[in-house]
Amino acid sequence: MTDHSERVRASLAGRYTIERELGAGGMATVYLARDLKHDRAVALKVLRPDLAAVLGAERFLLEIRISAKLDHPHILTLIDSGTDDGFVWYVLPLVRGESLRGKLAREKQLRLEEALTITKQIASALSYAHGHGVIHRDIKPENILLHEGEAMLADFGIALAVKEAGGNRLTETGLSLGTPQYMSPEQAAGDRQLDARSDIYSLGAVLYEMLAGEPPFSGATTQAVIAKLLTERPTGLRVIRSGVPTGVDQAVARALEKSRADRFGSAAEFVEALSSGPPAGRTTWWRRLNRRVVAAAVVMAALGVAVTLAVAGLLKSPPAPFAQRQFTFTGRASGPALSPDGKMVAYIASNRSLLLQRLDGGDPIVLVPPVRGTFGSPRWSGDGSILLFQMMRDSVVEGRINVTRTWMIRSTGGSPREVLPDMSPFDAGPDSLTAVWAQRNPWRLEIVELSPFRVRTSISVPDSLGEILEVAWSPDRRWLAFAADGIRIVSAAGGQIRLIATSGENIRWAPSGDALYFQDASSGSNDLMKVGVDRRNGQARGTPTRVASLPTADGFSLARNGAVVHTQVAGSAHVLAMTLSGKPGGRIVETHTLTQGTSSIGAVAISADGGLVAYSRRAARRSRIEVVPFAGGPARPIGAGSGNQGAPSWSPNGAMLAYVNADSNGSRMMLMRYPDGTPQPLGSIVVGYPTGFGQGSWSADFAGSIQVSWSADGAWAAYPMPDLKRFNLVNPERQTESILVIPDSLGTGYVGESVSPDGRQFVVSTLRKWNDWGELRVTTVDGKGWQRLREPFGESAPLRWTSDGWLYLMNNRFLREQSGRWHNEIWRTKISGSAPQFMATLPDGCRYSNGPLISADGKRAVCVSVTTQSDLVVATGLVPVSR
């Protein structure tokens, strides 16, 4: 380390530990550091000493604190700042990815969809910042960081802080603010009064380079670039790359206009222009096809869609026919929410974005760009002004990753805002001011004010009812319906809780407020049910009646005009068998499927010798274990037991089969001699769901992490408890068992465990403090002396610990450089600390899982391969129009 770095290290000792230098730019040197207070890795930037001397520490820190208030999913927010020993520094979250500059240096031109996604995410950040009066002034590929499919805008407000603090003395440092290739003409000309349109120009220049492979203007010197910038027009994108849609070419050209008055007035306008207009050369036939599909759906409805669906087994004798039509055709839509007037539907796309689309046509509008995760079904306020939805993101304040909260966004667009500090079930109020949500410990329903957050009414719910899974507020706001051991109703002011239906989910009020609609799968199909409600006293009027059968339990939504939108899912799951090379850095030699059809397949396991494969298949609301040879052939069902069966696992010699049996008495781990032995309990512990997940219901495959792990000699078997922090270690021959507990200091039990070949050691994947990747930890079976193992980057789950000492792992890793997607891989490692060895990448569709998925010689593997397509359908004639 240089003397300069040593001084930085010494000056920040006790607060930050400098690990290494990451790079140096015109303004600052960047270090990888560890925040000692919060035990997290951060990026620490130290200003050049000569620049700091010119700026003045206090003035610079005052200026950057203005931008530190920005809080947006695509803005790298300032964590900390200060001055020590003459150094001026500031701290940002560490992004474990690359900059857009690095990606462009490698790929030169990006795919159209990828370039537009990055642009829209950065535009979303700019819209938020501009709304708070902050202009970035230095948008360029170096300041756009890419992490897990998300674009993050860094150094927000730093250029402005330097300019405001340094004033006319900046020339002493030789520093030039902004980068000529991305400067707006007015910025290049030295205009001090920059507005949002300057950032829009820079973003347009970045998009231009992503598509063309070069910036709009280039030259041998800075002066040459600025001269072209002020006097020439950039070459049209379609001249350089003919596949760029005309609409995108025109939008970029407008963003790069010389006069700011001719550009877009806001980043949102720029995004809207990029989203409108057909992709060149291929939209005409696509739209013709869409119109034909919709027209065909309407004709089918006129002829009686009920008959057609009955033939397909999707609709079983509804009381009256109804018309429906598909209106999304991407195969990636779910969680629909109709606006109160029935004109718009919000939904979640598979790329984790929140979209808004008109039912009468048009392209979807991106309300929330792709983030780490948006979930469930959004909810509209009664006046249609806002949407509440749940989103996952990192929390810098809490020092945690993957934190899910409930957010609010205006239906007209804008920046989302966190409003509920939890991911509990919720529903929106009549306007943007109130909501209702469910809380636990103890269970209660709370009507809350959103800005600022305040509990207005709290209604206790008996713990005996179990977990509250959903809540729905009546249109007149007098009643709350919720799902907890059935469908129930309580007054919004509190009081008696009434049972309306003994089972059901996905509750929605009728527009008139005098009935509840919900889905009930207890009969084996996803029935849409209706029950009348007396609006005066909240009592049920009659018993629930079946309205129709919907193809999926993903959810549905109602509007005042009687329209119903639901998800139509087409998918399949099958067991995939794979022959591997068995060598490090190897490949999959051959694959073949072991199951046919579209059955729901649960967990899968391969015997140690690779000859037999066991899996759970669910059909008609019941699950059974089936066994099939690895080479293929007829499946043999295991008929023992009266409940649902799942989570199979073979003993090392293949003679015994362990599995979970779930019935009204709970869920127990069972062990039987294959193929016709009598099942006996494996251990004395009930392994059903945690409280509130419905003990005795289908729980055999919960979390995909309940399968038994065996020692290679068959003497020991281990399986996790529902809290995923305790593991039961059983010796079947001696009929002894003991509990191993993960210490709180190591974090939370996560996915997967394995017992060493001699039964003396135990390895488990843990999640440390919920703020980092899973860690592999090994200990003795009595839980003493925990040691961290070297593992591949990603998230690993133990699969099998073989007699030759290899621990095989399933590893989940984001391969940005290959496909920009998550991949499931098989690796192996040894406890000795040797470097992990990559074995193979699993085919797309293989579900991430732990358990015995690989044979003892590492040459055969299995997985559950899932393919899913989901689109949205609007139905009419199901629900009476509001009176």
Order of alpha helices (4+ residues) and beta strands (2+ residues): alpha-beta-beta-beta-alpha-alpha-beta-beta-beta-alpha-alpha-beta-beta-alpha-alpha-alpha-alpha-alpha-alpha-alpha-alpha-beta-beta-beta-beta-beta-beta-beta-beta-beta-beta-beta-beta-beta-beta-beta-beta-beta-beta-beta-beta-beta-beta-beta-beta-beta-beta-beta-beta-beta-beta-beta-beta-beta-beta-beta-beta-beta-beta-beta-beta-beta-beta-beta-beta-beta
